[in-house]
């Protein structure tokens, strides 16, 4: 069974996380916070285990040789640990990072799932790990939002933006160190090159790769990418936190005024 973009399976991947997240919210909405948190932890552990098993399979199939793909610093792989520790530590910053940063990019991996078309079949562990791994990121994050674990104000948004900036800059150095010293090309946070078939290719075309002491960097791509990242998380912040707060209090004021 092969994967094709815009097929029934593709639409299932894009729509079902919202349905599953809402079903989980509906089931547990009247439960206590510890019970809701327990569900989040269990789902996050499943996601991490799925990633670990995927990496073990890759490691074995590649004759036990090191590969940068085994290091969970890719945005979606990293998201599994962000969610797990967010629930364990009850960290508002990590929940904010998961919702504002990992969620939109994780969902984009479901929309622009071109990589699955390169699989000879998706009826294997690697193919299923890609599908369910990305779906779980969206499901868990939406569940956390619906059940009230994700709480972001302007101060928290700024903290998330700072953390994203730090991780983004760090990824540039890690990618170059892996390539130059370990001969293991990586593309963490897509700072080396854009994912094929995504809008990031446009940003990459705006500049050219410059070699600085063996380190390669496309400065215009880097600047465009971080600005785009700020824009995405700010839009998410406005639509999912500021707008609902404004509408809720505006409605409350109207009700109070009419009474």
Buried (B, 14 or more C-beta within 10 A) or exposed (E): EBBEEEEEBBEBBBEBBEEBBBEBBEEBEEEEEEEBBBBBBEBBBBBBEBBEEBBEBBBEEEEEEEBBBBBBBBBBBBBBBBBBBBBBEEBBBBBBBBBBBBBBBBBBBBEBBEEBEEBEEBEEEBBEBBBBBBBBBBBBBBBBBBBEBBEBBEEBBEBBBEBBEEBBBBBBEBBBEBBBEEEBBBBBBBBBBBBEBBEBEEBBEEBEEEEEEEBBBBEBBBEBBBEBBEEBBBEBBEEBBBEEEEEEEEEEEEEEEEE
